[in-house]
Amino acid sequence: MSEVEVGTKKFDRFSIVAIVLTAITWVVFIPFLPWTIPLHYDNQNQLDLYLNKVTAPIVIMLVMIVSYIVIKRKAQRDKQHKKLGNVSFNTAFWNPMAQSFIYLISLLMIFHAQGYNIINNFIGILILSFLLILWGNYLQIIPVNSKNIGIRNQWTSANEAVWKRTHRFVSRLFIATGFVLLVLALLQVINSVTALLVFALVGGAAPFIYSKYAYQKIVHGKS
């Protein structure tokens, strides 16, 4: 089985797990939720958009299932046309992203309905941590020189070994940083501005610097 096939199957399994986990989460919390699930407040802080606790999970699950089917069918069409090339892999990547994002929305709806005041600072860091961990988990299985996903620059594009080593290193860095940010947010020792700066440095500067270092070490033999 090719690397592309393995990665695409992992995306599919992750998406299904996210959908099932969302359903389980709603089933567990429904008995403890108020009848009204608030969604939006107007300028006078009056509730103007809401769902009841029966309709809300149905809407969420329908959105997840429909998006899963649409993205999966698109990936299958790409597979047929491109013989399971990077196009189908790149399309399939968006399924776990979409399902995980909707699951986060579900959690926010549930906690907000229960009266928890989830501050914007924590929500922002939670999203950044989630993005780092998710990206880190899939960087290692991205096909070499993928056109739409991955760390593409003059060094990774020029050498397969540099591509693989850079993605392996950055994958571990993203996952570790994501968990560290999450722990620091729970301990309330970091704010969203600092977390965003860390996210920018890890996501932007680190891949660039390491890929250049790996290229010089592999191609030119410099330490």
Beta strands, then each sheet from edge to edge (+ up, - down):
strand 1: 36-41
strand 2: 47-52
sheet 1: 1+ 2-
end
